[in-house]
Amino acid sequence: MSGIIWVIIVGFIAGIIARLLSPGPNNPSGFILTTVLGIAGAFLATFIGQAIGHYGPDQGAGFITATIGALVVLFIWNRLVARGVMSDPGAR
């Protein structure tokens, strides 16, 4: 149970840092979307790291690579919203 809480905390912090490094009008906001952003970044970083042999099968991404992964996810999010592929849930 503490592992899940740790993933949520690290995901939230990585999501906050990614949003601060890449400000823009299309950023997902709120606690849940920021946490999902960070967790998705960690999963992306782990997948890429394992694919290129940087991490072993039982290792996960670190905090810095999770933040970089969150930046990549945020960039993809912004490009999809800018192209009109998906709507921005934060737009009013």
MOJO-V408648 format. One record per pair of residues at least 6 apart in sequence whose C-alpha atoms are under 6 Angstrom apart, sorted by the first residue. I is the first residue (numbers start at 1). J is the second residue. D is the distance in Angstrom with one decimal. If there is no record, write none. Layout:
# MOJO-V408648
I,J,D
I,J,D
This chain:
# MOJO-V408648
11,35,5.1
11,38,4.0
11,39,4.5
12,34,5.9
12,35,4.0
12,38,5.7
14,38,4.9
14,67,4.7
15,34,5.0
15,35,5.9
15,37,5.4
15,38,4.1
18,67,5.9
18,70,5.9
18,71,5.2
26,78,6.0
37,70,5.8
38,70,5.2
41,66,5.2
41,69,3.9
41,70,3.7
42,66,4.0
42,69,5.9
44,69,5.8
45,61,5.8
45,65,5.9
45,66,5.8
45,69,5.1
46,60,5.2
46,61,4.7
49,55,5.4
81,87,5.8
